[in-house]
Amino acid sequence: MEASWRQVAGGRGRARGRATAAPSSGNGIHLRGAGGGREKGAVGAAGPGPGPRGAATPTASELISQRKFEEIKKANQAAAKKLVEEHFSSSSEEEGDEDFEGKQGKIVANTFTTYTTQTDGDMRELERTKQYVHEAFQAGAMTCLICIASVKRNQAVWSCSGCFCIFHMPCIQKWAKDSQFLVSSPLTDDDFGKRDYPWPCPKCRFEYKRSDTPSRYYCYCGKVEDPPLDPWLVPHSCGQVCEREFKPPCGHKCLLLCHPGPCPPCPKMVTITCYCKKAKPVPRRCSAKGWSCQLPCGRRLLCGQHKCESPCHAGNCPPCPRVSRQKCVCGKQAAERSCASPLWHCDQVCGKTLPCGNHTCEQVCHVGACGECPRSGKRFCPCQKSKFSLPCTEDVPTCGDSCDKVLECGIHRCSQRCHRGPCETCRQEVEKHCRCGKHTKRMPCHKPYLCETKCVKMRDCQKHQCRRKCCPGNCPPCDQNCGRTLGCRNHKCPSVCHRGSCYPCPETVDVKCNCGRTKVTVPCGRERTTRPPKCKEQCSRPPTCHHTSQEKHRCHFGSCPPCHQPCQKVLEKCGHLCPAPCHDQALIKQTGRHQPTGPWEQPSEPAFIQTALPCPPCQVPIPIECLGKHEVSPLPCHTVGPYSCKRVCGRTLDCQNHSCVKECHKVTEIGKNKAGPECLRCEEGCSKSRPLGCPHPCVLPCHPGECPPCVHMLRIKCHCKITSLYVECRKITSADINEKNLLSCCKNQCPKELPCGHRCKEMCHPGECPFNCNQKVKLRCPCKRIKKAELEAFENRLKGRRKKNRRRDEVSVELTLWQKYKHYLLPACALAVLACAWYIAHTWPDKF
């Protein structure tokens, strides 16, 4: 188990080492295999090393391997170079979203807050301008709808004045040129170039003249051509005050710095009265200068009877809301109707008698007189050839002449006599041409003739044939759907089949975070390259380990980070909770994996796999006393048991003089700090201190208590140094000074000489002899003439006694320097003699 944990630690360390070493190539592409140590190994592997006969020719398989390696190397280098170029040319794709949410977001918010700090500022009107400025700062938000690519800060752009959408300059120029060509292509050569054909904006279809085709790159406000790139300004901005006229015009100009999108509402302050002109003038924002005092309007309504009761308002007063009983225009009916509409018509026929007196008016409720009878006066016959004057009560008769009206065919006339009602169908047979003019056939005139030939002309889309039967040549516009895939690669063109490029996809896509709570709206097709927004919500995924909830972290894509919560599983052996970090999904490096032969061979198995590891050994400290009960140490729970603290036992042995020197061991408790049967037995001799002056060791082995008295016999000299005495050691060591002097006395006369030359008469004693000599001597006169011979005999006797005393007494003689150092001086003298002889022999050989 410990080995597996070490493997996990090693695998994590190696994985972390790779993760930190990979970006060292500069752009996240690890080029170590392309230009590092692997290249030498691959080239060196193309053939065997040079031998004594030269290099061997590489085989075909080795050449193929080397060629593959070189191709992969070039591809990696090209990819790295492209990535570096994109990194340095990108406008804002490498800028972090957190920067905008931080400082830039505060700057934008403070900029537009000043527009609403005073009376009646409407923040909703600023949202559009705010959105464009937000997209200008945000990474990858500005997208050209024609090519569906990011607009970078170092690229020339053009902004539509209607929808303020931004396009690449080459894209909009090509769009305008193609649009003008397609509009003018169906015309004749005489009309070509004489008319100014417009071209539309790809997004809002706002039409521009040919002269408005962009040819130069300007900033947003149009003051500076080719604005320089400045990282401290909005991209494509000149940094000057905008000064564009507000829409709708109010006489003021925009005060923001050159910016994308529409100008915000006018922030100027003006003094103006309310709509009804009753209140006093107050200062208000120019963009919100219309205001109501909320007093009744009081103006006369259109009915002429009532006044407007609505609060002070702009524009005309509303219709009168009151109701009254009013008659219709004919006066037959009356109803409760709004005062604002006094004239109304009922649904009854007028029914009044006409002036002829025979007929009544057939008009529905009307205003004014009914008029003359429609049957009075002169009337024509049905064929319109004869005119009759008859009373209104009689019908006009037929004239009897031929009808001669043009029939429905438009060629022939009616051959019947004057008749009432419609003419009959033309029944003459004629040779008719079909509608397309390719075929003829004899058939009744009233029947149309359509051949079965299908038109092969191309419709205005220049893609599909007409395919109508018997087409007269005016082929209708193509009614099929375009169906081409738009630039977004997600939808097809819904328009009718047309020529030229399709309009950009009008759809937008929400790029959401993983949980879907945070989103950014981008043009359709841009979602593939747009990074998901950074969500501030907490990740709501269920935990993949045994914990009920995972660690708090923000919403993200991919798998959740490893759980670092304490495991807290109950260990089976001891019942403690596992304090180690969660190890349900630990990364373990696979062993025995197949090693790829080269960079072109992809590994078939992952290097690391996730697996659950058993809980590590319990490390909870448990206080345990050592075997010898010297200390109580906290030990890890999994190692709890009898242990030795490695100290010396130290318990007092039975001898009471020594302690047990064994390493801490188990002891059967007998007494406090007393050695047990497991301790060592003292095998040393007695080492207690002896009495002062006793040189003998104790004859007993190491023992408790006092040592027995020493019974050894000591050989000592008496005070006069002549006689050897044998005395027990205990008597010497326990005696005082007087007793010691008594024991050292040999009981003989002291042999020492007094200063007078006589022998000491005292018994053997320590110290100097007392000068108490009472022996008689002979004295001589100063002239030495008396008893000379006796004096010489006395001196001779005295000399002989002194020689005997000198031989008897021990006299210490001091050695001379020669006696002390003769062992060193003799070899030195011999070497010096030899050196002189060698020198003489080699210096003067001719003299000898």
Secondary structure by P-SEA (a helix, b strand, c coil): caaaaaaaaaaaaaaaaaaaacccccccccccccccaaaaaaaaaccccccccccccccaaaaaaaaaaaaaaaaaaaaaaaaaaaaaacccccccaaaaacaaaaaaaaaacccccccccccccaaaaaaaaaaaacccccccccccccccccccccccccccccccaaaaaaaaaaaaaaaacccccccccccbbbbbcccccccccccccccccccccccccccccccccccccccccccccccccccccccccccccccccccbbbbbbcccccccbbbbbccccccccccccccccccccccccccccccccccccbbbbbbccccccccccccccccccccccccccccccccccccccccccccccccccccccccccccccccccbbbbbccccccccccccccccccccccccccccccccccccccccccccccccbbbbccccccccccccccccccccccccccccccccccccccccccccccccccccccccbbbbbccccccbbbbbccccccccccccccccccccccccccccccccccccccccccccccccccccccccccccccbbbbbbcccccccccccccccccbbbbbbcccccccbbbbbcccccbbbbcccccccccccccccccccccccccccccccccccccccccccccccccccccccccccccccccccccccccccccbbbbbbcccccbbbbbbaaaaaaccaaaaaaaaccccccccccccccccccccccccccccccccccccccccccaaaaaaaaaaaaaaaaaaaaaabbbbbbbccccccaaaaaaaaaaaaaaaaaaaaaaccccc
